[in-house]
Amino acid sequence: MAIAIAIFFLVILAFAVAGRTVDSRDSADWKPSDGGFRHP
């Protein structure tokens, strides 16, 4: 089981190093808003 977990994290690391991952955060938690509308 430990080997499977290690392989899983190594695959994630390899994809991250290769630039195949996407940052899904849209920063909506810190952008200022004016009545619910976001400023560009």
C-alpha distances in whole Angstrom, upper triangle without the diagonal:
4,5,5,6,9,10,11,13,14,16,17,19,20,22,23,25,26,28,26,25,28,29,29,31,34,36,37,37,39,42,45,47,50,50,47,48,46,48,47
4,5,5,6,9,10,11,12,14,16,16,18,20,21,22,24,26,25,24,27,27,28,30,33,34,36,36,38,40,44,46,49,50,46,47,45,47,46
4,5,5,6,9,10,10,12,14,15,16,18,20,21,22,24,23,23,26,27,28,30,34,35,37,37,39,41,45,46,50,51,47,48,45,47,46
4,5,5,6,9,10,11,12,14,15,17,18,20,21,23,21,21,23,25,26,28,31,33,35,35,37,39,43,44,48,48,45,45,43,45,44
4,5,5,6,9,10,11,12,14,16,17,18,20,21,20,19,22,22,23,25,29,30,32,31,33,36,40,41,45,45,42,42,40,42,41
4,5,5,6,9,10,10,12,14,15,16,18,20,19,19,21,22,24,26,29,30,33,32,34,36,40,42,46,46,43,43,41,42,41
4,5,5,6,9,10,10,12,14,15,16,18,17,17,20,22,23,26,29,31,33,33,35,37,41,42,46,47,43,43,41,42,41
4,5,5,6,9,10,11,13,14,16,17,15,15,17,19,20,22,26,28,30,30,32,34,37,39,43,43,40,40,38,39,38
4,5,5,6,9,10,10,12,14,15,14,13,16,17,19,21,24,26,28,28,29,32,35,37,41,42,38,39,36,37,36
4,5,5,6,9,10,10,12,14,14,14,17,18,21,23,26,27,30,30,32,34,37,39,43,44,41,41,38,39,37
4,5,5,6,9,10,11,12,11,11,15,17,19,21,25,27,29,30,31,33,37,38,42,43,39,39,36,38,36
4,5,5,6,9,10,11,9,9,12,13,15,18,21,23,25,26,27,29,33,35,38,39,36,36,33,34,32
4,5,5,6,9,10,10,10,13,14,17,19,22,23,26,27,28,29,33,35,39,40,37,37,34,35,33
4,5,5,6,9,9,10,13,16,18,21,24,25,28,29,30,31,35,37,41,42,39,38,35,36,34
4,6,5,6,5,6,10,13,15,18,21,23,26,27,28,29,33,35,38,39,36,35,32,33,31
4,5,5,6,5,9,10,13,16,19,20,23,24,25,26,30,32,36,37,34,33,30,31,29
4,5,8,9,12,13,17,19,21,23,26,27,27,28,32,34,38,40,37,36,32,33,30
4,6,8,11,14,17,19,22,24,27,28,29,29,33,35,39,40,37,36,33,33,30
4,6,8,11,14,16,18,20,23,25,25,26,30,31,35,37,34,32,29,29,27
4,7,10,13,16,18,20,23,25,26,26,30,32,35,36,33,32,29,30,27
4,7,9,12,15,17,20,21,22,23,27,29,32,33,30,29,26,27,25
4,6,9,11,14,16,18,19,20,23,25,28,30,26,25,22,23,21
4,6,8,10,13,15,16,16,20,22,25,27,24,23,20,21,19
4,6,9,11,13,15,15,19,20,24,24,21,20,18,20,18
4,6,8,9,11,12,16,17,21,22,18,18,15,17,16
4,5,8,9,9,13,14,17,19,15,15,12,13,13
4,5,6,6,10,12,16,17,14,14,11,12,12
4,6,5,8,9,13,14,11,11,9,11,12
4,6,9,10,14,15,12,13,11,13,14
4,6,9,13,15,13,13,10,11,13
4,6,10,12,11,10,7,8,9
4,7,10,9,9,6,6,9
4,6,5,5,5,6,10
4,5,5,7,7,11
4,6,9,10,14
4,7,10,13
4,7,10
4,6
4
